[in-house]
Amino acid sequence: MTDHSYRIWFAFLVIVTVGACAAIDEPEQMTGFLSDYSKLERDTDDRWLYSAANTGSYSKFYIEPVSILFEPREEPSFSPDQIEQLKTYMIVRLTERLTEDDGYEVVSEPGPGVAIFRIGITDVDASIAALNISIYTKITGVGLGGIAAEGEIVDSVTGEQLAAAIRWGGGSRILKAGLTKLGDAKIVIDRWARAIRERIDAAHGR
């Protein structure tokens, strides 16, 4: 068997035996984390959304510490440090996106005129580095990790829900971030942070 044939055969075996490791699926149930689920509507294949008409009235945001709303899988496992790293990464990337290019103010505490971001991670699937090294397995998505989350924006004084979302997704078949356990989850977070900024800009007519 030639080296080329061996690689193709190996990729086939991987697909058959670990096909269940594809990108993270839609959550099967709501966690109760959001203050209101009743206004959410299916927006795309990877999210449910709600946005109030007055969301564009807010230009100051406070980001609460990210919550973990799931029991980590035994395999592949995440250390407490890795979970904390993911929570921190989400806050950092969201803060960067909100504030860049003469954007919005991220403040250190709630108050009048301030909207609060509340985010809870409902699932994380680890990237499998060994399956993301080779083009033969990378393009199938079998080694991709991902993340799912619930989040909302509320008025920090009244508690009125201004926006809400349930989102999930997997990483990239092209980018090499999947060479670390959290790489694909971070790709998804980057994608979400960019989309949040775009929606807030749209609410402000920007």
CYANA upper distance limits for C-alpha pairs under 8 A (distance plus 0.5 A):
  1 MET  CA      5 SER  CA      6.66
  1 MET  CA      6 TYR  CA      6.83
  2 THR  CA      6 TYR  CA      6.63
  3 ASP  CA      7 ARG  CA      6.81
  4 HIS  CA      8 ILE  CA      6.99
  5 SER  CA      9 TRP  CA      6.65
  6 TYR  CA     10 PHE  CA      6.50
  7 ARG  CA     11 ALA  CA      6.61
  7 ARG  CA    136 TYR  CA      7.93
  8 ILE  CA     12 PHE  CA      6.75
  8 ILE  CA    136 TYR  CA      7.40
  9 TRP  CA     13 LEU  CA      6.83
 10 PHE  CA     14 VAL  CA      6.75
 11 ALA  CA     15 ILE  CA      6.71
 11 ALA  CA    136 TYR  CA      6.34
 11 ALA  CA    137 THR  CA      6.21
 12 PHE  CA     16 VAL  CA      6.78
 13 LEU  CA     17 THR  CA      6.56
 14 VAL  CA     18 VAL  CA      6.20
 14 VAL  CA     19 GLY  CA      7.80
 14 VAL  CA    137 THR  CA      8.07
 14 VAL  CA    142 VAL  CA      8.49
 15 ILE  CA     19 GLY  CA      5.44
 15 ILE  CA    137 THR  CA      8.11
 15 ILE  CA    140 THR  CA      8.16
 15 ILE  CA    142 VAL  CA      7.11
 18 VAL  CA    142 VAL  CA      7.24
 19 GLY  CA    142 VAL  CA      6.14
 20 ALA  CA    142 VAL  CA      7.83
 21 CYS  CA    142 VAL  CA      5.76
 21 CYS  CA    143 GLY  CA      6.75
 21 CYS  CA    144 LEU  CA      7.60
 21 CYS  CA    145 GLY  CA      8.30
 22 ALA  CA    141 GLY  CA      6.18
 22 ALA  CA    142 VAL  CA      5.15
 22 ALA  CA    143 GLY  CA      7.07
 22 ALA  CA    144 LEU  CA      6.42
 22 ALA  CA    145 GLY  CA      7.85
 22 ALA  CA    170 GLY  CA      8.47
 23 ALA  CA    125 ASP  CA      8.37
 23 ALA  CA    141 GLY  CA      7.48
 23 ALA  CA    142 VAL  CA      8.07
 23 ALA  CA    144 LEU  CA      6.18
 23 ALA  CA    145 GLY  CA      6.37
 23 ALA  CA    146 GLY  CA      6.33
 23 ALA  CA    169 GLY  CA      7.00
 23 ALA  CA    170 GLY  CA      4.97
 23 ALA  CA    171 GLY  CA      7.74
 24 ILE  CA    124 VAL  CA      8.24
 24 ILE  CA    125 ASP  CA      7.02
 24 ILE  CA    145 GLY  CA      7.42
 24 ILE  CA    146 GLY  CA      5.80
 24 ILE  CA    147 ILE  CA      6.94
 24 ILE  CA    148 ALA  CA      7.87
 24 ILE  CA    168 TRP  CA      7.28
 24 ILE  CA    169 GLY  CA      6.26
 24 ILE  CA    170 GLY  CA      6.22
 25 ASP  CA    168 TRP  CA      7.31
 25 ASP  CA    169 GLY  CA      7.63
 26 GLU  CA     46 ASP  CA      7.50
 26 GLU  CA    148 ALA  CA      8.15
 26 GLU  CA    167 ARG  CA      8.25
 26 GLU  CA    168 TRP  CA      6.58
 27 PRO  CA    122 THR  CA      8.31
 27 PRO  CA    148 ALA  CA      7.78
 27 PRO  CA    168 TRP  CA      8.13
 31 THR  CA     69 LEU  CA      7.91
 31 THR  CA    122 THR  CA      8.39
 33 PHE  CA    120 GLY  CA      7.66
 33 PHE  CA    150 GLU  CA      7.84
 34 LEU  CA    150 GLU  CA      7.63
 34 LEU  CA    151 GLY  CA      7.30
 34 LEU  CA    152 GLU  CA      7.11
 34 LEU  CA    164 ALA  CA      8.17
 35 SER  CA    161 GLN  CA      7.76
 36 ASP  CA    161 GLN  CA      7.90
 37 TYR  CA    164 ALA  CA      8.49
 39 LYS  CA     50 TYR  CA      6.48
 40 LEU  CA     48 TRP  CA      6.29
 40 LEU  CA     49 LEU  CA      5.57
 40 LEU  CA     50 TYR  CA      5.37
 40 LEU  CA    164 ALA  CA      7.54
 40 LEU  CA    165 ALA  CA      7.58
 41 GLU  CA     48 TRP  CA      5.76
 41 GLU  CA     49 LEU  CA      5.96
 41 GLU  CA     50 TYR  CA      6.95
 42 ARG  CA     47 ARG  CA      6.89
 42 ARG  CA     48 TRP  CA      4.86
 42 ARG  CA     49 LEU  CA      6.94
 43 ASP  CA     47 ARG  CA      6.39
 43 ASP  CA     48 TRP  CA      5.86
 43 ASP  CA     49 LEU  CA      6.60
 44 THR  CA     48 TRP  CA      7.67
 46 ASP  CA    167 ARG  CA      6.31
 46 ASP  CA    168 TRP  CA      6.06
 46 ASP  CA    169 GLY  CA      6.84
 47 ARG  CA    165 ALA  CA      7.31
 47 ARG  CA    166 ILE  CA      6.01
 47 ARG  CA    167 ARG  CA      4.85
 47 ARG  CA    168 TRP  CA      7.06
 48 TRP  CA    165 ALA  CA      5.89
 48 TRP  CA    166 ILE  CA      5.59
 48 TRP  CA    167 ARG  CA      7.03
 49 LEU  CA    163 ALA  CA      8.00
 49 LEU  CA    164 ALA  CA      6.24
 49 LEU  CA    165 ALA  CA      4.97
 49 LEU  CA    166 ILE  CA      7.23
 50 TYR  CA    163 ALA  CA      5.72
 50 TYR  CA    164 ALA  CA      5.57
 50 TYR  CA    165 ALA  CA      6.90
 51 SER  CA     55 THR  CA      7.45
 51 SER  CA    162 LEU  CA      6.40
 51 SER  CA    163 ALA  CA      4.66
 51 SER  CA    164 ALA  CA      7.07
 52 ALA  CA    161 GLN  CA      8.21
 52 ALA  CA    162 LEU  CA      5.54
 52 ALA  CA    163 ALA  CA      6.50
 53 ALA  CA    162 LEU  CA      8.50
 53 ALA  CA    203 ALA  CA      8.44
 54 ASN  CA    162 LEU  CA      7.71
 55 THR  CA    162 LEU  CA      6.10
 55 THR  CA    163 ALA  CA      7.75
 55 THR  CA    200 ILE  CA      8.03
 55 THR  CA    203 ALA  CA      6.74
 56 GLY  CA    200 ILE  CA      7.23
 56 GLY  CA    201 ASP  CA      8.45
 56 GLY  CA    203 ALA  CA      4.98
 56 GLY  CA    204 HIS  CA      5.08
 56 GLY  CA    205 GLY  CA      8.44
 57 SER  CA    204 HIS  CA      7.90
 58 TYR  CA    113 GLY  CA      6.95
 58 TYR  CA    114 VAL  CA      7.09
 58 TYR  CA    115 ALA  CA      7.00
 59 SER  CA    104 TYR  CA      5.83
 59 SER  CA    105 GLU  CA      6.85
 59 SER  CA    113 GLY  CA      8.47
 59 SER  CA    114 VAL  CA      7.93
 60 LYS  CA    104 TYR  CA      6.59
 60 LYS  CA    105 GLU  CA      5.27
 60 LYS  CA    106 VAL  CA      6.30
 60 LYS  CA    107 VAL  CA      7.13
 60 LYS  CA    113 GLY  CA      7.41
 60 LYS  CA    114 VAL  CA      5.50
 60 LYS  CA    115 ALA  CA      6.85
 61 PHE  CA    104 TYR  CA      8.11
 61 PHE  CA    105 GLU  CA      6.75
 61 PHE  CA    106 VAL  CA      5.32
 61 PHE  CA    107 VAL  CA      6.44
 61 PHE  CA    110 PRO  CA      8.43
 61 PHE  CA    114 VAL  CA      5.89
 61 PHE  CA    115 ALA  CA      5.35
 61 PHE  CA    116 ILE  CA      6.14
 61 PHE  CA    117 PHE  CA      7.48
 62 TYR  CA    106 VAL  CA      6.19
 62 TYR  CA    107 VAL  CA      5.75
 62 TYR  CA    108 SER  CA      6.78
 62 TYR  CA    109 GLU  CA      6.54
 62 TYR  CA    110 PRO  CA      6.50
 62 TYR  CA    114 VAL  CA      7.29
 62 TYR  CA    115 ALA  CA      6.74
 62 TYR  CA    116 ILE  CA      5.26
 62 TYR  CA    117 PHE  CA      6.63
 63 ILE  CA     91 ILE  CA      7.61
 63 ILE  CA    106 VAL  CA      8.00
 63 ILE  CA    116 ILE  CA      6.29
 63 ILE  CA    117 PHE  CA      5.21
 63 ILE  CA    118 ARG  CA      7.12
 64 GLU  CA    116 ILE  CA      7.46
 64 GLU  CA    117 PHE  CA      6.55
 64 GLU  CA    118 ARG  CA      6.13
 64 GLU  CA    119 ILE  CA      7.92
 65 PRO  CA     87 LYS  CA      8.19
 65 PRO  CA     91 ILE  CA      8.20
 65 PRO  CA    118 ARG  CA      8.22
 65 PRO  CA    119 ILE  CA      8.25
 66 VAL  CA     87 LYS  CA      6.11
 66 VAL  CA     88 THR  CA      8.35
 66 VAL  CA     90 MET  CA      8.33
 66 VAL  CA     91 ILE  CA      7.98
 66 VAL  CA    118 ARG  CA      7.58
 66 VAL  CA    119 ILE  CA      5.80
 66 VAL  CA    120 GLY  CA      6.20
 66 VAL  CA    121 ILE  CA      7.86
 67 SER  CA     87 LYS  CA      8.25
 67 SER  CA    119 ILE  CA      6.85
 67 SER  CA    120 GLY  CA      4.95
 67 SER  CA    121 ILE  CA      6.69
 68 ILE  CA    120 GLY  CA      6.13
 68 ILE  CA    121 ILE  CA      5.54
 68 ILE  CA    122 THR  CA      7.04
 69 LEU  CA    120 GLY  CA      6.57
 69 LEU  CA    121 ILE  CA      6.19
 69 LEU  CA    122 THR  CA      5.34
 69 LEU  CA    123 ASP  CA      7.97
 70 PHE  CA    121 ILE  CA      7.80
 70 PHE  CA    122 THR  CA      5.74
 70 PHE  CA    123 ASP  CA      6.38
 72 PRO  CA     77 SER  CA      7.24
 72 PRO  CA     78 PHE  CA      7.51
 72 PRO  CA    123 ASP  CA      8.25
 72 PRO  CA    124 VAL  CA      8.17
 73 ARG  CA     77 SER  CA      6.32
 73 ARG  CA     78 PHE  CA      8.50
 76 PRO  CA    126 ALA  CA      7.00
 77 SER  CA    126 ALA  CA      8.50
 78 PHE  CA     82 GLN  CA      6.43
 78 PHE  CA     83 ILE  CA      7.09
 79 SER  CA     83 ILE  CA      6.98
 80 PRO  CA     84 GLU  CA      6.71
 81 ASP  CA     85 GLN  CA      6.52
 82 GLN  CA     86 LEU  CA      6.75
 82 GLN  CA    182 LEU  CA      8.31
 83 ILE  CA     87 LYS  CA      6.85
 84 GLU  CA     88 THR  CA      6.62
 85 GLN  CA     89 TYR  CA      6.51
 86 LEU  CA     90 MET  CA      6.77
 86 LEU  CA    182 LEU  CA      7.93
 86 LEU  CA    186 LYS  CA      7.98
 87 LYS  CA     91 ILE  CA      7.12
 88 THR  CA     92 VAL  CA      6.63
 89 TYR  CA     93 ARG  CA      6.51
 89 TYR  CA    186 LYS  CA      8.04
 90 MET  CA     94 LEU  CA      6.60
 90 MET  CA    186 LYS  CA      8.40
 90 MET  CA    189 ILE  CA      6.77
 91 ILE  CA     95 THR  CA      6.50
 92 VAL  CA     96 GLU  CA      6.62
 93 ARG  CA     97 ARG  CA      6.67
 93 ARG  CA    189 ILE  CA      8.13
 93 ARG  CA    190 ASP  CA      7.11
 93 ARG  CA    193 ALA  CA      6.96
 94 LEU  CA     98 LEU  CA      6.60
 94 LEU  CA    193 ALA  CA      5.55
 94 LEU  CA    194 ARG  CA      8.45
 95 THR  CA     99 THR  CA      6.65
 95 THR  CA    106 VAL  CA      7.19
 96 GLU  CA    100 GLU  CA      6.40
 97 ARG  CA    193 ALA  CA      6.74
 97 ARG  CA    194 ARG  CA      6.84
 97 ARG  CA    197 ARG  CA      6.71
 98 LEU  CA    103 GLY  CA      6.31
 98 LEU  CA    104 TYR  CA      6.08
 98 LEU  CA    105 GLU  CA      7.92
 98 LEU  CA    106 VAL  CA      8.00
 98 LEU  CA    197 ARG  CA      6.27
 99 THR  CA    103 GLY  CA      5.04
 99 THR  CA    104 TYR  CA      5.44
 99 THR  CA    105 GLU  CA      6.56
 99 THR  CA    106 VAL  CA      7.53
100 GLU  CA    104 TYR  CA      8.31
110 PRO  CA    114 VAL  CA      6.41
110 PRO  CA    115 ALA  CA      7.88
110 PRO  CA    116 ILE  CA      7.48
110 PRO  CA    156 SER  CA      6.08
110 PRO  CA    157 VAL  CA      8.24
111 GLY  CA    156 SER  CA      6.53
111 GLY  CA    157 VAL  CA      6.94
112 PRO  CA    156 SER  CA      7.47
112 PRO  CA    157 VAL  CA      6.68
113 GLY  CA    155 ASP  CA      8.06
113 GLY  CA    156 SER  CA      8.17
114 VAL  CA    155 ASP  CA      6.93
114 VAL  CA    156 SER  CA      6.29
114 VAL  CA    157 VAL  CA      8.42
115 ALA  CA    153 ILE  CA      6.75
115 ALA  CA    154 VAL  CA      5.96
115 ALA  CA    155 ASP  CA      5.10
115 ALA  CA    156 SER  CA      5.81
116 ILE  CA    153 ILE  CA      5.83
116 ILE  CA    154 VAL  CA      5.72
116 ILE  CA    155 ASP  CA      6.72
116 ILE  CA    156 SER  CA      6.15
117 PHE  CA    151 GLY  CA      7.74
117 PHE  CA    152 GLU  CA      6.43
117 PHE  CA    153 ILE  CA      5.17
117 PHE  CA    154 VAL  CA      7.34
118 ARG  CA    151 GLY  CA      5.91
118 ARG  CA    152 GLU  CA      5.81
118 ARG  CA    153 ILE  CA      6.78
118 ARG  CA    154 VAL  CA      8.42
119 ILE  CA    149 ALA  CA      7.53
119 ILE  CA    150 GLU  CA      6.44
119 ILE  CA    151 GLY  CA      4.75
119 ILE  CA    152 GLU  CA      7.14
120 GLY  CA    149 ALA  CA      6.04
120 GLY  CA    150 GLU  CA      5.78
120 GLY  CA    151 GLY  CA      6.62
121 ILE  CA    147 ILE  CA      7.96
121 ILE  CA    148 ALA  CA      6.51
121 ILE  CA    149 ALA  CA      4.73
121 ILE  CA    150 GLU  CA      6.95
122 THR  CA    147 ILE  CA      8.19
122 THR  CA    148 ALA  CA      5.87
122 THR  CA    149 ALA  CA      5.40
122 THR  CA    150 GLU  CA      7.36
123 ASP  CA    147 ILE  CA      6.08
123 ASP  CA    148 ALA  CA      5.52
123 ASP  CA    149 ALA  CA      7.38
124 VAL  CA    145 GLY  CA      7.97
124 VAL  CA    146 GLY  CA      6.31
124 VAL  CA    147 ILE  CA      4.88
124 VAL  CA    148 ALA  CA      6.97
124 VAL  CA    185 ALA  CA      7.62
125 ASP  CA    145 GLY  CA      5.27
125 ASP  CA    146 GLY  CA      5.52
125 ASP  CA    147 ILE  CA      6.66
125 ASP  CA    185 ALA  CA      8.06
126 ALA  CA    144 LEU  CA      7.98
126 ALA  CA    145 GLY  CA      5.10
126 ALA  CA    146 GLY  CA      7.25
126 ALA  CA    181 LYS  CA      5.35
126 ALA  CA    182 LEU  CA      6.42
126 ALA  CA    184 ASP  CA      8.14
126 ALA  CA    185 ALA  CA      8.10
127 SER  CA    132 ASN  CA      8.42
127 SER  CA    143 GLY  CA      6.31
127 SER  CA    144 LEU  CA      5.55
127 SER  CA    145 GLY  CA      4.46
127 SER  CA    146 GLY  CA      7.89
127 SER  CA    178 GLY  CA      5.73
127 SER  CA    179 LEU  CA      7.51
127 SER  CA    180 THR  CA      6.90
127 SER  CA    181 LYS  CA      5.07
127 SER  CA    182 LEU  CA      6.73
127 SER  CA    183 GLY  CA      7.04
127 SER  CA    184 ASP  CA      6.55
127 SER  CA    185 ALA  CA      8.38
128 ILE  CA    132 ASN  CA      7.03
128 ILE  CA    143 GLY  CA      5.34
128 ILE  CA    144 LEU  CA      7.13
128 ILE  CA    145 GLY  CA      7.61
128 ILE  CA    178 GLY  CA      7.42
128 ILE  CA    179 LEU  CA      7.61
128 ILE  CA    180 THR  CA      8.00
128 ILE  CA    181 LYS  CA      6.92
129 ALA  CA    133 ILE  CA      6.94
129 ALA  CA    143 GLY  CA      7.50
129 ALA  CA    178 GLY  CA      6.49
129 ALA  CA    179 LEU  CA      4.84
129 ALA  CA    180 THR  CA      6.51
129 ALA  CA    181 LYS  CA      7.49
130 ALA  CA    134 SER  CA      8.42
130 ALA  CA    143 GLY  CA      8.19
130 ALA  CA    179 LEU  CA      8.11
131 LEU  CA    137 THR  CA      6.16
131 LEU  CA    138 LYS  CA      6.88
131 LEU  CA    142 VAL  CA      7.57
131 LEU  CA    143 GLY  CA      5.37
132 ASN  CA    137 THR  CA      6.89
132 ASN  CA    138 LYS  CA      5.31
132 ASN  CA    143 GLY  CA      6.15
132 ASN  CA    144 LEU  CA      7.86
132 ASN  CA    176 LYS  CA      7.97
132 ASN  CA    178 GLY  CA      6.61
132 ASN  CA    179 LEU  CA      6.78
133 ILE  CA    137 THR  CA      8.24
133 ILE  CA    138 LYS  CA      7.39
133 ILE  CA    179 LEU  CA      7.58
134 SER  CA    138 LYS  CA      6.47
135 ILE  CA    139 ILE  CA      6.53
136 TYR  CA    140 THR  CA      7.88
137 THR  CA    141 GLY  CA      7.37
137 THR  CA    142 VAL  CA      7.14
137 THR  CA    143 GLY  CA      7.72
138 LYS  CA    142 VAL  CA      7.52
138 LYS  CA    143 GLY  CA      7.14
138 LYS  CA    144 LEU  CA      8.29
138 LYS  CA    173 ARG  CA      6.09
138 LYS  CA    174 ILE  CA      8.12
139 ILE  CA    173 ARG  CA      5.94
139 ILE  CA    174 ILE  CA      8.14
140 THR  CA    173 ARG  CA      8.13
141 GLY  CA    173 ARG  CA      6.63
143 GLY  CA    178 GLY  CA      8.25
144 LEU  CA    170 GLY  CA      6.86
144 LEU  CA    171 GLY  CA      6.34
144 LEU  CA    172 SER  CA      7.72
144 LEU  CA    173 ARG  CA      7.94
144 LEU  CA    178 GLY  CA      7.08
144 LEU  CA    184 ASP  CA      6.98
145 GLY  CA    170 GLY  CA      6.17
145 GLY  CA    171 GLY  CA      6.48
145 GLY  CA    178 GLY  CA      7.68
145 GLY  CA    181 LYS  CA      8.04
145 GLY  CA    182 LEU  CA      7.87
145 GLY  CA    183 GLY  CA      8.11
145 GLY  CA    184 ASP  CA      5.61
145 GLY  CA    185 ALA  CA      6.64
146 GLY  CA    168 TRP  CA      7.99
146 GLY  CA    169 GLY  CA      6.05
146 GLY  CA    170 GLY  CA      4.47
146 GLY  CA    171 GLY  CA      6.24
146 GLY  CA    184 ASP  CA      6.11
146 GLY  CA    185 ALA  CA      5.05
146 GLY  CA    188 VAL  CA      7.37
147 ILE  CA    168 TRP  CA      6.21
147 ILE  CA    169 GLY  CA      6.35
147 ILE  CA    170 GLY  CA      7.10
147 ILE  CA    185 ALA  CA      5.78
147 ILE  CA    188 VAL  CA      7.49
148 ALA  CA    166 ILE  CA      8.17
148 ALA  CA    167 ARG  CA      6.13
148 ALA  CA    168 TRP  CA      4.45
148 ALA  CA    169 GLY  CA      7.00
149 ALA  CA    166 ILE  CA      6.44
149 ALA  CA    167 ARG  CA      5.97
149 ALA  CA    168 TRP  CA      6.83
150 GLU  CA    164 ALA  CA      8.22
150 GLU  CA    165 ALA  CA      6.29
150 GLU  CA    166 ILE  CA      4.99
150 GLU  CA    167 ARG  CA      6.90
151 GLY  CA    164 ALA  CA      6.17
151 GLY  CA    165 ALA  CA      5.86
151 GLY  CA    166 ILE  CA      7.05
152 GLU  CA    161 GLN  CA      7.56
152 GLU  CA    162 LEU  CA      7.92
152 GLU  CA    163 ALA  CA      5.92
152 GLU  CA    164 ALA  CA      4.51
152 GLU  CA    165 ALA  CA      6.74
153 ILE  CA    161 GLN  CA      6.57
153 ILE  CA    162 LEU  CA      5.88
153 ILE  CA    163 ALA  CA      5.57
153 ILE  CA    164 ALA  CA      6.82
154 VAL  CA    159 GLY  CA      5.88
154 VAL  CA    160 GLU  CA      5.79
154 VAL  CA    161 GLN  CA      4.89
154 VAL  CA    162 LEU  CA      5.75
154 VAL  CA    163 ALA  CA      7.60
155 ASP  CA    159 GLY  CA      5.35
155 ASP  CA    160 GLU  CA      5.70
155 ASP  CA    161 GLN  CA      7.14
155 ASP  CA    162 LEU  CA      7.46
169 GLY  CA    188 VAL  CA      6.90
170 GLY  CA    184 ASP  CA      6.97
170 GLY  CA    185 ALA  CA      7.40
170 GLY  CA    188 VAL  CA      6.95
171 GLY  CA    178 GLY  CA      7.86
171 GLY  CA    183 GLY  CA      8.22
171 GLY  CA    184 ASP  CA      4.59
171 GLY  CA    185 ALA  CA      6.78
171 GLY  CA    186 LYS  CA      8.43
171 GLY  CA    187 ILE  CA      6.17
171 GLY  CA    188 VAL  CA      6.39
172 SER  CA    176 LYS  CA      8.30
172 SER  CA    177 ALA  CA      8.41
172 SER  CA    178 GLY  CA      8.19
172 SER  CA    184 ASP  CA      7.14
172 SER  CA    187 ILE  CA      7.74
177 ALA  CA    183 GLY  CA      4.89
177 ALA  CA    184 ASP  CA      6.41
177 ALA  CA    187 ILE  CA      7.82
178 GLY  CA    182 LEU  CA      7.73
178 GLY  CA    183 GLY  CA      5.11
178 GLY  CA    184 ASP  CA      5.59
179 LEU  CA    183 GLY  CA      7.05
182 LEU  CA    186 LYS  CA      6.68
183 GLY  CA    187 ILE  CA      6.96
184 ASP  CA    188 VAL  CA      6.94
185 ALA  CA    189 ILE  CA      6.81
186 LYS  CA    190 ASP  CA      6.67
187 ILE  CA    191 ARG  CA      6.83
188 VAL  CA    192 TRP  CA      6.70
189 ILE  CA    193 ALA  CA      6.59
190 ASP  CA    194 ARG  CA      6.79
191 ARG  CA    195 ALA  CA      6.81
192 TRP  CA    196 ILE  CA      6.60
193 ALA  CA    197 ARG  CA      6.85
194 ARG  CA    198 GLU  CA      6.82
195 ALA  CA    199 ARG  CA      6.72
196 ILE  CA    200 ILE  CA      6.72
197 ARG  CA    201 ASP  CA      6.56
198 GLU  CA    202 ALA  CA      6.65
199 ARG  CA    203 ALA  CA      6.72
200 ILE  CA    204 HIS  CA      6.83
201 ASP  CA    205 GLY  CA      6.71
201 ASP  CA    206 ARG  CA      5.46
202 ALA  CA    206 ARG  CA      6.08
